[in-house]
Amino acid sequence: MSSERPGGPADVVPGEPDPQGSGSDAGPPTEQQNASSGRARRRRGGAAKKGSLLRELPVLLVVAFVLALVVKTFFVQAFFIPSGSMEQTLHGCPGCTGDRVLVNKVPYWFGEPEPGDVVVFKGPDTWNAEVTVEEPGNWFTAGMLWLGRTVGVAPPSEDDFVKRVIAVGGQTVECCDVEGRVTVDGEPLDEPYIFENTPIEFRTFGPVRVPEGRLWVMGDHRSASSDSKAHIGDEYFGTVAVDDVIGKAAVIVWPVSRFGFIVSPDIQSTQAAAVGLETGTAGVRPDLVASSAVGLLGAVPVVAWRRRRRRRR
């Protein structure tokens, strides 16, 4: 038999400290030792959290930038009202607090603008700008301007306009009937939103047949709006391309006292009702149905993330 025997706690010489700290003579830690150990753990934990945050911050900033770009490009964009051409629906008069609106791009994924919609669009080259914007001189100011336009606190581009759709491709628009109203295909429009209309002797225009794929647009503040009527001598008779529409003005978000949805009345109620009865789709808006579906799909990953986070906690 071997004379060697395995080492262990029994090898500790009585009266000497256990080198492994497991001897029977080692007493329980004192309060001072516990407090010192706790402070050390907290310092290590705080340093680790701080280092982790510093490492993750650039990634978070990049993710936030990419998400903002995706949302702005495909879903919704904040917009600063640059002029008073849409009073009183949208405030943008000189000296007053301009409205900030959210422009919804989803409805026009599946359809086109309809009469009564308030839309934001890129104006044709022949349209004069409603606001003058100083172009940025370097990449930093350009980035800040882009960010300001994304959240709706900076003036829009000089070629961005906001007007209301009056007629669409294939329709004939003119003014006026015996009561001074704009007509489309011979039927007068119901326009309760008009503010300070032009004198009736200066109101006449047309008839203009709107080309396919284009829109006839006008401002609600008729006496102070440079719209399709003011550009009737252009190549496309003052109309704008459907492809140049950025989105539908959906809600006023600032100032808080003006918060509310932007109404799109059925200004061609007679024609719209007739078309709905013929096609069997009266009252159905595919664009709104699709918009709601996309909204529900967009909420799925958010809900899943929150549930996963709760499980981790």
VENUR-V374309 format. One record per residue. N is the residue number from 0. BURIAL is I if it has 24 or more other C-alpha atoms within 12 Angstrom, else O. D_LAST is the distance of its C-alpha to the last C-alpha in Angstrom with 2 decimals. Layout:
n = <N & N>
burial = <BURIAL & BURIAL>
d_last = <D_LAST & D_LAST>
This chain:
n = <0 & 1 & 2 & 3 & 4 & 5 & 6 & 7 & 8 & 9 & 10 & 11 & 12 & 13 & 14 & 15 & 16 & 17 & 18 & 19 & 20 & 21 & 22 & 23 & 24 & 25 & 26 & 27 & 28 & 29 & 30 & 31 & 32 & 33 & 34 & 35 & 36 & 37 & 38 & 39 & 40 & 41 & 42 & 43 & 44 & 45 & 46 & 47 & 48 & 49 & 50 & 51 & 52 & 53 & 54 & 55 & 56 & 57 & 58 & 59 & 60 & 61 & 62 & 63 & 64 & 65 & 66 & 67 & 68 & 69 & 70 & 71 & 72 & 73 & 74 & 75 & 76 & 77 & 78 & 79 & 80 & 81 & 82 & 83 & 84 & 85 & 86 & 87 & 88 & 89 & 90 & 91 & 92 & 93 & 94 & 95 & 96 & 97 & 98 & 99 & 100 & 101 & 102 & 103 & 104 & 105 & 106 & 107 & 108 & 109 & 110 & 111 & 112 & 113 & 114 & 115 & 116 & 117 & 118 & 119 & 120 & 121 & 122 & 123 & 124 & 125 & 126 & 127 & 128 & 129 & 130 & 131 & 132 & 133 & 134 & 135 & 136 & 137 & 138 & 139 & 140 & 141 & 142 & 143 & 144 & 145 & 146 & 147 & 148 & 149 & 150 & 151 & 152 & 153 & 154 & 155 & 156 & 157 & 158 & 159 & 160 & 161 & 162 & 163 & 164 & 165 & 166 & 167 & 168 & 169 & 170 & 171 & 172 & 173 & 174 & 175 & 176 & 177 & 178 & 179 & 180 & 181 & 182 & 183 & 184 & 185 & 186 & 187 & 188 & 189 & 190 & 191 & 192 & 193 & 194 & 195 & 196 & 197 & 198 & 199 & 200 & 201 & 202 & 203 & 204 & 205 & 206 & 207 & 208 & 209 & 210 & 211 & 212 & 213 & 214 & 215 & 216 & 217 & 218 & 219 & 220 & 221 & 222 & 223 & 224 & 225 & 226 & 227 & 228 & 229 & 230 & 231 & 232 & 233 & 234 & 235 & 236 & 237 & 238 & 239 & 240 & 241 & 242 & 243 & 244 & 245 & 246 & 247 & 248 & 249 & 250 & 251 & 252 & 253 & 254 & 255 & 256 & 257 & 258 & 259 & 260 & 261 & 262 & 263 & 264 & 265 & 266 & 267 & 268 & 269 & 270 & 271 & 272 & 273 & 274 & 275 & 276 & 277 & 278 & 279 & 280 & 281 & 282 & 283 & 284 & 285 & 286 & 287 & 288 & 289 & 290 & 291 & 292 & 293 & 294 & 295 & 296 & 297 & 298 & 299 & 300 & 301 & 302 & 303 & 304 & 305 & 306 & 307 & 308 & 309 & 310 & 311 & 312>
burial = <O & O & O & O & O & O & O & O & O & O & O & O & O & O & O & O & O & O & O & O & O & O & O & O & O & O & O & O & O & O & O & O & O & O & O & O & O & O & O & O & O & O & O & O & O & O & O & O & O & O & O & O & O & O & O & O & O & O & O & O & O & O & O & O & O & O & O & O & O & O & O & I & O & O & I & I & I & I & I & I & I & I & I & I & I & I & I & I & I & I & I & I & I & O & O & O & O & I & I & I & I & I & I & I & I & I & I & I & I & O & O & I & I & I & I & I & I & I & I & I & I & I & I & I & O & O & I & O & I & I & I & O & O & O & O & O & O & O & O & O & O & O & O & O & I & I & I & O & I & I & I & I & I & I & I & I & I & I & I & I & I & I & I & I & I & I & I & I & I & O & I & I & I & I & I & I & O & O & O & O & I & I & I & I & I & I & I & I & I & I & I & O & I & I & O & O & I & O & O & O & O & O & O & I & I & I & O & I & I & I & O & O & I & I & I & I & I & I & I & I & I & I & I & I & I & I & I & I & I & I & I & I & O & O & O & I & I & I & I & I & I & I & O & I & I & I & I & I & I & I & I & I & I & I & O & O & O & O & O & O & O & I & O & I & O & I & I & I & O & O & I & I & O & O & O & O & O & O & O & O & O & O & O & O & O & O & O & I & O & O & I & O & O & O & O & O & O & O & O & O & O & O & O & O & O & O & O & O & O & O & O & O & O>
d_last = <56.91 & 55.05 & 55.22 & 51.80 & 48.88 & 45.14 & 43.64 & 41.08 & 40.62 & 44.22 & 45.54 & 44.56 & 47.72 & 47.75 & 47.48 & 45.79 & 42.11 & 39.99 & 39.29 & 36.03 & 34.92 & 34.93 & 38.38 & 39.16 & 40.75 & 37.50 & 36.48 & 32.99 & 31.43 & 32.60 & 30.60 & 31.65 & 30.33 & 26.93 & 26.78 & 27.92 & 25.37 & 22.51 & 23.94 & 24.25 & 20.62 & 19.61 & 22.21 & 21.05 & 17.40 & 18.73 & 21.15 & 18.69 & 16.45 & 19.75 & 21.15 & 18.20 & 18.43 & 22.18 & 22.01 & 19.70 & 21.65 & 24.63 & 22.63 & 20.84 & 24.33 & 25.83 & 23.26 & 23.80 & 27.55 & 27.59 & 25.66 & 28.09 & 30.98 & 29.99 & 29.44 & 32.73 & 34.64 & 33.71 & 32.10 & 32.74 & 34.47 & 35.18 & 38.91 & 41.12 & 44.29 & 47.13 & 50.18 & 51.65 & 52.74 & 50.26 & 50.98 & 50.16 & 47.48 & 45.84 & 46.73 & 47.81 & 51.05 & 52.26 & 51.11 & 48.42 & 44.64 & 44.13 & 41.66 & 38.53 & 37.83 & 35.35 & 37.22 & 35.86 & 36.88 & 35.59 & 38.55 & 41.04 & 39.34 & 40.98 & 43.94 & 46.14 & 46.63 & 48.61 & 51.18 & 49.54 & 46.40 & 45.73 & 44.99 & 44.35 & 46.40 & 48.05 & 51.61 & 54.63 & 56.33 & 59.16 & 57.00 & 57.12 & 53.85 & 52.88 & 51.09 & 51.86 & 48.99 & 49.62 & 48.43 & 46.09 & 47.89 & 45.17 & 41.88 & 39.83 & 41.51 & 41.33 & 37.56 & 37.23 & 39.57 & 37.56 & 34.35 & 36.28 & 37.61 & 34.21 & 32.89 & 36.35 & 37.51 & 40.25 & 43.46 & 43.49 & 45.75 & 49.44 & 49.76 & 46.95 & 48.32 & 47.17 & 49.65 & 50.00 & 51.11 & 54.53 & 55.77 & 54.59 & 56.43 & 59.61 & 60.08 & 62.94 & 62.28 & 64.92 & 65.94 & 67.45 & 68.60 & 71.06 & 68.30 & 67.00 & 63.85 & 62.33 & 62.91 & 61.29 & 63.54 & 65.92 & 63.48 & 62.54 & 58.91 & 57.13 & 55.67 & 54.67 & 52.61 & 55.67 & 56.15 & 59.54 & 61.24 & 64.02 & 67.58 & 68.83 & 71.57 & 68.99 & 66.57 & 68.40 & 67.15 & 67.29 & 67.42 & 64.78 & 63.51 & 59.93 & 59.62 & 57.13 & 53.70 & 54.33 & 53.78 & 55.96 & 53.91 & 54.92 & 53.47 & 53.26 & 55.25 & 58.30 & 60.58 & 58.16 & 56.58 & 57.61 & 56.66 & 58.27 & 61.42 & 61.91 & 61.66 & 63.75 & 66.09 & 63.44 & 63.42 & 61.20 & 62.68 & 59.76 & 57.12 & 53.77 & 52.18 & 49.33 & 47.76 & 47.65 & 45.46 & 42.04 & 40.54 & 40.89 & 40.42 & 37.96 & 36.80 & 37.76 & 34.74 & 36.70 & 38.25 & 36.13 & 39.35 & 40.25 & 36.97 & 37.82 & 38.41 & 41.49 & 43.84 & 45.61 & 48.58 & 50.67 & 53.69 & 55.57 & 55.09 & 58.39 & 57.89 & 54.20 & 54.98 & 57.83 & 55.74 & 53.02 & 55.65 & 57.24 & 54.08 & 52.35 & 49.28 & 50.02 & 46.92 & 44.63 & 42.97 & 41.55 & 40.02 & 38.05 & 36.92 & 35.78 & 34.05 & 32.05 & 31.17 & 29.97 & 27.85 & 26.16 & 25.66 & 24.20 & 21.56 & 20.34 & 18.44 & 16.79 & 15.61 & 14.48 & 12.49 & 10.73 & 10.04 & 8.84 & 6.40 & 5.14 & 5.41 & 3.78 & 0.00>
